[in-house]
Amino acid sequence: MSLKKFSIQTFSLFIFLSIAVGTSAQTIYFCESVDQSGAPVNQSNAFIIGNNGGYFDFLVKLPYEARSYYVNYDIYKLSSDGSEQFDNTIRQEIEPDYNWFWKEVTFYDEGTYKVYVYDDNDYLITSSSVKVRKN
């Protein structure tokens, strides 16, 4: 193998790894609370609520500024066959320069829920599922 070909391959690999390491995805975390630096406290994908309901936080972290004045959390309850039944939408006002934000959300019924987060242009930011059980 020539030195020139080796250098091009090495350079290409370096660029690929740099992009892969530098790229982080937007994520929603479900947690008991959020600390002042935006880190989830007691993160989980399953929560136990009381018979009269209970709450936990949705924390969204972005690798960029939100560039949005609000987000919508579209919440669907999953049926046993995996189909989604619309539950509700929660709107949260945010600032365009935010790269993380959180919302306390109350649940009254147990089940598995799929949460989709959209910006003010209806662009899907992130989504994930959470299980809610009653004690």
Number of C-alpha atoms within 10 A of each C-alpha: 5 6 8 9 10 11 11 11 12 12 12 12 12 12 12 12 12 11 11 10 9 9 10 12 11 15 16 23 22 26 22 16 20 22 8 7 7 15 15 21 14 10 18 14 13 14 20 16 18 14 12 9 15 17 18 20 20 23 21 21 24 17 13 13 13 21 15 16 15 16 23 19 22 17 20 19 22 18 12 9 6 9 10 15 13 13 13 11 14 12 15 14 12 18 15 12 12 15 17 21 19 20 17 14 13 12 18 15 16 18 16 20 20 19 22 18 23 19 20 15 11 10 10 14 19 18 18 14 18 16 16 20 18 16 9
